[in-house]
Amino acid sequence: MTPAPLTDIVAYADEFLRIRQVADERNAVNGLQVENSGSVSSIVAAVDASQATIAGVPPGSLLVVHHGLLWDGNVPLTGRRFRRVAALLENDVALYSSHIPLDLHPEVGNNVVLADRLGIEVEGWFGDYKGSPIGVWGFAPARVTAREALLSEVNHALGTFGPGARLIAGGPERVSRVGIITGGAGNMIGEARSAGLDTYITGEGPHHTYFDAVEWGLNVIYAGHYATETLGVQALASHLGERFDLEWEFHDHPTGL
């Protein structure tokens, strides 16, 4: 396959994901974080820009991640930050990160892709994140209206990427209105309740959210922060690969969280 110009891919991805319009944490630094010599021969998707991820990326590739290189802020280029950047530069690997813009994207976003995997047709959005609705909700399909069946379906949808989903059985045994916000969104249980949902799927949350779920009458499924965020980067890499006629692959480095 013919390599593609990095500038073309970045310009397209920035617009497609609305990188400049969607608010995020300051240290997310969405978009191109490290450039290469200007040509991209393949795309690698991963959840995190960790040393293990970077070390396995073929030279000349574009590494697309959900959690970028700069979460620890404006720090000196020493220690592990230096080692990560040095490995990228030595192998001519460009790094592109998309956090909240990828979570809430209506086509390749973590939330809509998981909903699709579960057979849930998106009926609406809920949960405000810095001015943007981030979560999706829909009605559980007939085959998974029993909450234990939905739990099994979540495990099936995420495959080997997660440690196994866990259920806080605070709501009805027969589920109906199911909401999804992937990642560490346990703090959005109140938003799910306000949206009239009876079941909420996310990655992880604080200890006290057990009591939030039980006392508010909500089923909560914690399916793993890492596992629930493997979906968007794969969908994005596939989309970019098709758009620019490039091969892509997913590199799995699970955290167990």
C-alpha positions as CSV (number, residue, x, y, z in Angstrom):
1,M,0.0,0.0,0.0
2,T,1.1,3.5,-0.7
3,P,2.0,5.6,2.4
4,A,-0.3,8.5,3.2
5,P,0.8,12.1,4.2
6,L,0.5,12.6,7.9
7,T,-0.8,16.1,7.5
8,D,-3.8,14.7,5.4
9,I,-4.7,12.1,8.0
10,V,-4.4,14.6,10.9
11,A,-6.5,17.3,9.2
12,Y,-9.2,14.7,8.4
13,A,-9.2,13.2,11.9
14,D,-9.3,16.6,13.6
15,E,-12.5,17.5,11.6
16,F,-14.1,14.1,11.8
17,L,-13.7,14.0,15.6
18,R,-14.3,17.7,16.2
19,I,-11.0,17.9,18.1
20,R,-11.1,21.7,18.5
21,Q,-14.8,21.9,19.4
22,V,-15.2,19.2,22.1
23,A,-14.1,20.3,25.6
24,D,-11.8,18.0,27.5
25,E,-9.3,17.8,30.4
26,R,-6.4,20.2,29.9
27,N,-3.8,17.5,29.8
28,A,-5.7,15.4,27.3
29,V,-4.1,17.5,24.5
30,N,-6.3,15.9,21.8
31,G,-4.9,15.7,18.3
32,L,-1.4,15.1,17.0
33,Q,1.0,14.9,20.0
34,V,4.1,13.8,18.2
35,E,4.8,14.1,14.5
36,N,7.1,12.0,12.3
37,S,8.9,12.6,9.1
38,G,5.6,13.2,7.3
39,S,4.6,9.8,5.8
40,V,2.4,7.1,7.4
41,S,2.7,3.5,6.2
42,S,0.3,1.9,8.6
43,I,-2.0,2.6,11.6
44,V,-1.7,1.1,15.1
45,A,-4.6,1.5,17.6
46,A,-4.1,1.2,21.3
47,V,-5.8,2.5,24.5
48,D,-2.8,4.0,26.1
49,A,0.5,5.6,25.0
50,S,2.5,3.5,27.3
51,Q,6.1,2.4,26.9
52,A,5.0,-1.1,26.1
53,T,2.6,0.1,23.4
54,I,5.1,2.4,21.8
55,A,7.8,-0.3,21.8
56,G,5.7,-2.6,19.6
57,V,4.7,-0.1,16.9
58,P,6.3,-0.7,13.4
59,P,8.5,2.2,12.1
60,G,6.7,4.8,10.0
61,S,3.3,4.1,11.6
62,L,0.7,6.4,13.1
63,L,-0.2,5.3,16.7
64,V,-3.8,6.3,17.5
65,V,-4.6,6.2,21.3
66,H,-7.4,7.2,23.7
67,H,-5.1,8.2,26.5
68,G,-2.1,10.2,25.2
69,L,1.4,11.0,26.3
70,L,0.8,14.2,28.3
71,W,-1.6,13.3,31.1
72,D,1.0,14.1,33.8
73,G,1.2,17.7,32.5
74,N,3.9,20.1,31.4
75,V,6.8,18.2,32.9
76,P,10.5,17.9,31.9
77,L,11.4,15.6,29.1
78,T,13.3,13.2,31.4
79,G,12.8,9.7,32.7
80,R,9.9,7.8,31.3
81,R,8.6,10.8,29.3
82,F,12.0,11.0,27.6
83,R,12.0,7.2,26.9
84,R,8.6,7.3,25.3
85,V,9.3,10.2,23.1
86,A,12.7,8.9,22.2
87,A,11.2,5.6,21.1
88,L,8.6,7.4,18.9
89,L,11.3,9.6,17.3
90,E,13.8,6.8,16.7
91,N,11.2,4.7,14.9
92,D,9.6,7.6,13.0
93,V,6.2,6.9,14.7
94,A,3.6,9.7,14.9
95,L,1.2,9.8,17.9
96,Y,-2.4,10.9,17.7
97,S,-4.7,11.0,20.8
98,S,-8.4,11.5,21.1
99,H,-10.1,11.3,24.5
100,I,-13.6,12.8,25.1
101,P,-14.0,13.5,21.3
102,L,-13.7,9.8,20.8
103,D,-15.9,8.8,23.7
104,L,-18.9,10.8,22.4
105,H,-18.4,10.4,18.7
106,P,-21.7,9.3,17.1
107,E,-20.1,6.9,14.6
108,V,-16.8,5.5,16.0
109,G,-17.2,6.5,19.7
110,N,-16.7,4.1,22.6
111,N,-20.2,4.5,23.8
112,V,-22.1,4.0,20.5
113,V,-19.9,1.1,19.4
114,L,-20.5,-0.7,22.7
115,A,-24.2,0.0,22.3
116,D,-24.1,-1.5,18.9
117,R,-22.2,-4.6,20.1
118,L,-25.0,-5.1,22.7
119,G,-27.7,-4.7,20.1
120,I,-29.0,-1.5,21.7
121,E,-30.3,1.0,19.3
122,V,-29.4,4.5,20.5
123,E,-32.6,6.5,21.4
124,G,-30.9,9.5,23.0
125,W,-28.0,11.0,24.9
126,F,-27.5,11.9,28.5
127,G,-24.8,13.0,31.0
128,D,-23.3,16.4,30.6
129,Y,-19.5,16.7,30.3
130,K,-18.3,20.3,30.0
131,G,-21.3,21.2,27.9
132,S,-21.6,18.1,25.8
133,P,-23.9,15.1,26.3
134,I,-21.5,12.2,26.5
135,G,-23.6,9.0,27.2
136,V,-26.0,7.1,25.0
137,W,-29.1,5.2,26.0
138,G,-31.5,2.8,24.4
139,F,-33.9,-0.1,25.1
140,A,-32.5,-3.5,25.9
141,P,-33.2,-6.0,23.2
142,A,-35.6,-8.9,24.1
143,R,-32.8,-11.4,24.5
144,V,-31.1,-9.5,27.3
145,T,-33.9,-8.0,29.3
146,A,-32.9,-10.2,32.2
147,R,-30.1,-8.3,33.9
148,E,-27.9,-11.4,34.2
149,A,-28.3,-12.0,30.5
150,L,-27.2,-8.4,29.9
151,L,-24.2,-8.9,32.1
152,S,-23.3,-12.0,30.0
153,E,-23.8,-10.0,26.8
154,V,-21.4,-7.3,28.0
155,N,-18.8,-9.9,28.8
156,H,-19.3,-11.4,25.3
157,A,-19.1,-8.0,23.6
158,L,-15.8,-7.1,25.3
159,G,-14.2,-10.6,24.8
160,T,-10.8,-11.1,26.3
161,F,-10.1,-7.4,26.8
162,G,-11.6,-7.2,30.3
163,P,-11.4,-8.9,33.7
164,G,-15.1,-9.7,33.5
165,A,-18.0,-7.3,34.1
166,R,-19.4,-7.0,37.6
167,L,-23.0,-6.2,38.4
168,I,-24.4,-4.0,41.2
169,A,-27.9,-5.3,41.3
170,G,-29.6,-2.2,42.6
171,G,-32.4,-2.0,40.0
172,P,-35.1,-4.2,38.6
173,E,-34.3,-7.8,37.5
174,R,-35.9,-7.1,34.1
175,V,-34.0,-4.2,32.5
176,S,-35.4,-1.8,29.9
177,R,-33.7,1.6,29.6
178,V,-29.9,1.1,29.4
179,G,-27.3,3.8,29.4
180,I,-23.6,3.6,28.5
181,I,-20.7,5.9,29.3
182,T,-17.4,4.0,29.0
183,G,-14.2,4.4,31.1
184,G,-14.2,5.8,34.6
185,A,-17.7,7.2,34.7
186,G,-19.0,5.8,37.9
187,N,-19.5,9.4,39.0
188,M,-22.2,9.7,36.4
189,I,-24.6,7.3,38.1
190,G,-26.7,10.3,39.2
191,E,-26.9,11.5,35.6
192,A,-28.1,8.0,34.6
193,R,-30.8,8.1,37.3
194,S,-31.9,11.6,36.2
195,A,-32.3,10.4,32.7
196,G,-34.8,7.8,33.8
197,L,-32.6,4.8,33.2
198,D,-32.8,1.5,35.1
199,T,-29.4,0.1,34.1
200,Y,-26.1,1.9,33.6
201,I,-23.0,0.4,32.0
202,T,-19.6,2.0,32.5
203,G,-16.0,1.0,33.2
204,E,-15.3,1.7,36.8
205,G,-16.2,3.9,39.7
206,P,-15.5,4.7,43.4
207,H,-16.4,2.4,46.2
208,H,-19.3,4.7,47.3
209,T,-21.1,4.2,44.0
210,Y,-22.3,0.8,45.2
211,F,-24.6,2.5,47.7
212,D,-25.5,5.2,45.1
213,A,-26.8,2.4,42.8
214,V,-28.6,0.4,45.5
215,E,-30.2,3.3,47.2
216,W,-31.3,4.9,43.9
217,G,-32.6,1.7,42.5
218,L,-30.2,1.4,39.6
219,N,-28.5,-1.6,38.1
220,V,-24.8,-0.7,37.4
221,I,-22.4,-2.9,35.4
222,Y,-18.7,-2.2,35.8
223,A,-17.1,-3.7,32.8
224,G,-13.5,-2.4,33.1
225,H,-12.1,1.0,32.3
226,Y,-9.6,-0.4,29.8
227,A,-12.0,-3.0,28.3
228,T,-14.7,-0.5,27.5
229,E,-12.3,1.8,25.8
230,T,-10.8,-0.7,23.4
231,L,-13.7,-0.2,21.1
232,G,-13.4,3.4,19.9
233,V,-9.7,3.3,18.9
234,Q,-10.3,0.2,16.9
235,A,-13.3,1.7,15.1
236,L,-11.4,4.9,14.5
237,A,-8.3,3.1,13.1
238,S,-10.5,1.0,10.9
239,H,-12.2,4.2,9.6
240,L,-8.9,5.9,8.9
241,G,-7.4,2.8,7.4
242,E,-10.3,2.6,4.9
243,R,-10.3,6.3,4.2
244,F,-6.5,6.4,3.5
245,D,-6.0,2.9,2.2
246,L,-3.8,1.8,5.0
247,E,-3.6,-1.4,7.0
248,W,-4.3,-1.2,10.7
249,E,-4.0,-3.3,13.8
250,F,-4.8,-3.2,17.5
251,H,-2.2,-3.6,20.1
252,D,-3.6,-5.0,23.4
253,H,-2.0,-4.0,26.7
254,P,-4.6,-4.6,29.3
255,T,-4.4,-2.9,32.7
256,G,-6.8,-5.2,34.5
257,L,-8.8,-2.1,35.6
